[in-house]
Amino acid sequence: MDQESLWAQGAQQWQQMWGEGWAQALQTLQPTGTSATPGPKLPDIRFSNDKLQALQQEYVQEAGKLWQQALQGAPQAPGGDKRFAGDGWAANPMAAYTAAAYLLSARTLMGLADAVETDAKTRARIRFAVEQWIAAMAPSNFLAFNAEAQKKALDTQGESIAQGMANLLHDLRQGHVSMTDERLFEVGRNVATTEGAVVFENELFQLIEYKPLTAKVFEKPFLMVPPCINKFYILDLQPDNSLIRYAVEQGHRTFVVSWRNPDESLAKKTWDDYVEHGAIEAIEVVRKISGAPQINALGFCVGGTILGNALAVLAARGQDVVASATFLTTLLDFTDTGILDVFINEAFVQFREMQMGEGGLLRGQELASTFSFLRPNDLVWNYVVGNYLKGETPPPFDLLYWNSDSTNLPGPFYARYLRNMYLENKLVKPGALTVCNEKIDLGQVRLPTYIYGSREDHIVPIKAAYASTQVLPGKKRFVMGASGHIAGVINPPAKGKRSHWIRADGKLPATLDAWLDGATEHPGSWWTDWSDWLRSHAGKQVAAPKGYGKGAQFKAIEPAPGRYVKQKS
């Protein structure tokens, strides 16, 4: 039998093995309904024959080329993948062949996932599962195959392996993979250093007031509501990239909510508690301290969703106490939730409700791991290879320190958030959602809004951020920034990085694509555009306060950043 026939026979066996194997394996991705646990039944998994044939032909051709290179002793190291970019891969023919064969198999497996004939959501879940398996099985993740790690072990006479084991034991003790050298950072010492004081606290949050950096401030104070799924100091990492400090420098009397990291004492707190005794109470305290009838507010990520709920509750109560709102990478309309949608269905939400709907905690490390595995090669396996196989200490990076500083969530809060927002999308349905004993309607939130979305955001997809423009009825301004969920937001003007898009005519058509047709790209940060917009809603300037808080009721409790943010999960 000639070589071509052998390859054809092998390809046929490969098709049968993988086609039947994956059809059986994919049946396990969703539970079937039973009388005890009702749920959706996954339809029969079928593959597109045309796609399978195309995959077979491509695999045979590419595998044949790769095998010929191996027989000639000169396999080419794959380019374009940083996992295999080191000299060790190119210098070792076996390593180069292993990497190239892995990448071919990975492309084929993803093609198989795409060849499944099913609904879009099931296909997305299949793709996600396959991507996770492919990322975990990369030869770079194993010392036996990683040529770079082997070379380093030889060069260091085994010291890198010993250090890698020490790193592994350290990470096992701390409960997560180290993304940076966490010993080099301390909240309040070299991150979260903008000067201020805690002027109010309850069991859910501390309210921080920041020291003015200008002789005069705008009469309407400014309140930031960060996400409660991580800590507020993403807005105050370093002086040169702090959005908090930037707002203070622009003359705003600035306050920030610092959410408490929940322990068992908060295990029964609900979504309503975070809206009523979190955002709404913070708004009221800022008004009392400043004496201003109205304030300006900003919500970031889940903080924006909480703020949106709070504004709708206040509107239902007839309270016009917020002059303008800024929403940064915020979901109000949960129609398009991007990659996170693979986790959300009725069965999953019911499981979480049974597990912690009446009480309990979603542990911060579980939440952090979920977000890390949305980008497994960059945020998981990259550090496994560096820390353990190569014995390296990851470099200091304040953003990754913050990313590892995880927070818990009360179970009832989390379960209701999943059902009402992610699963049933009730927030955009007038009167469908009752929050704090009020039937809420975002259509009654008529204040001016500034809506920002990041173009490459995988947590709040840009189309989902834009969808808020179609929900809120007041005068709106939408801006799109480059990069992702965090890097797009934390982009100070002084850095001169990235760019943003604005539509000069101010029109907000029904879709993002239509908006982009009339939008213009501008170099640099969107912060200056937002600052100009916020200034127009901040009122006149008055003398800056000489101290923190107001009287005996709201006196300084402790210096910023306060003790709540220092609590560990």
Sequence and secondary structure as in RCSB ss.txt:
>XXXX:A:sequence
MDQESLWAQGAQQWQQMWGEGWAQALQTLQPTGTSATPGPKLPDIRFSNDKLQALQQEYVQEAGKLWQQALQGAP
QAPGGDKRFAGDGWAANPMAAYTAAAYLLSARTLMGLADAVETDAKTRARIRFAVEQWIAAMAPSNFLAFNAEAQ
KKALDTQGESIAQGMANLLHDLRQGHVSMTDERLFEVGRNVATTEGAVVFENELFQLIEYKPLTAKVFEKPFLMV
PPCINKFYILDLQPDNSLIRYAVEQGHRTFVVSWRNPDESLAKKTWDDYVEHGAIEAIEVVRKISGAPQINALGF
CVGGTILGNALAVLAARGQDVVASATFLTTLLDFTDTGILDVFINEAFVQFREMQMGEGGLLRGQELASTFSFLR
PNDLVWNYVVGNYLKGETPPPFDLLYWNSDSTNLPGPFYARYLRNMYLENKLVKPGALTVCNEKIDLGQVRLPTY
IYGSREDHIVPIKAAYASTQVLPGKKRFVMGASGHIAGVINPPAKGKRSHWIRADGKLPATLDAWLDGATEHPGS
WWTDWSDWLRSHAGKQVAAPKGYGKGAQFKAIEPAPGRYVKQKS
>XXXX:A:secstr
  HHHHHHHHHHHHHHHHHHHHHHHHGGGS    SSS        EE HHHHHHHHHHHHHHHHHHHHHHHTT  
    S GGG SHHHHH HHHHHHHHHHHHHHHHHHHHHHHEES HHHHHHHHHHHHHHHHHT GGGSTTT HHHH
HHHHHTTTHHHHHHHHHHHHHHHHTS  SS GGG  BTTTBS   EEEEEE SSEEEEEE  SSSEEESS EEEE
  SSS GGGGSSSGGG HHHHHHHTT  EEEEEE    GGGTT  HHHHIIIIIIHHHHHHHHHH  S EEEEEE
THHHHHHHHHHHHHHHTT   EEEEEEES  SS S  GGGGGG SHHHHHHHHHHHTTS EE HHHHHHHHHTTS
HIIIIIHHHIIIIIS       HHHHHHHS   EEHHHHHHHIIIIIIT GGGSTTSEEETTEEE GGG  S EE
EEEETT SSS HHHHHHGGGT  S EEEEEESS TTTTTS  GGG  SEEEE TT    SSHHHHHHT EEEES 
SHHHHHHHHHTTS  EEE  SSSSBTTTB   EETT SGGG   
